Amino acid sequence: MKKKIFDIISALLVISILAFIFIQLSPGDPAENYLRASHLPVTDELLKQKREELGLNSPLIIQYLKWLKNALLGNFGYSFLRKEPAIYLALKSLYATFQLTIFSTFLIILISLPIGILSAIKTETWMDKIIISITTIFVSMPVFWLGFSLILLFSVKLNWLPVSGRGGFLNFVLPSITLSVPFIGQY
């Protein structure tokens, strides 16, 4: 048990270090990006002031430790563009993710349960072989390709469903099918 806890903590630490490194390697200067997003002039004086305010003049290890402390406390800073806490923006997206997960799970159960029962009843028949073939294709199909194909067919060609957005039930259909198909094949 202690080894598992140690492994989890070690993995989280490595992930946090990698996340911090990727943030540091992202293009542009955060102070300059902030000034531009705030429609402020990018002067040497303002850049120096903003870098100090953001803690960018500290050594990287100090920046990492502050970043890690803030992340552990749930303080992910403020959005430069929206001027609101980043955690609030993430939580707004979490609700949409939850809705999509529920709808996709419902589709998986609704479709895979009858298919599984039919396959069990018709074992070793032509029906079972067709079901196995189709579900194997479902599992093998790359999700990004399936999503692109569904958008191309149902949104672009047939114009039946919206390409994106969160306007209502129809906006969940394509993403839910895309997420459900590989799992329908597994169950």
Buried (B, 14 or more C-beta within 10 A) or exposed (E): EEEEEEEEEEEEEEEBEEEBEEEEEEEEBBBBBBBBEEEEEBEEEBBEEBBEEBEBEBEEEEBBEEBBEEBEEEEBEBEBEEEEBBEEBEEEEEEEEEBBEEBBBEBBBEBBEEBBEEBEEBEEEEEBEEBEEEBEEBEEBEEEEBBEEBBEEBBEEEEEBBEEEEEEEEBBBBBBBBBBBBBBBEE
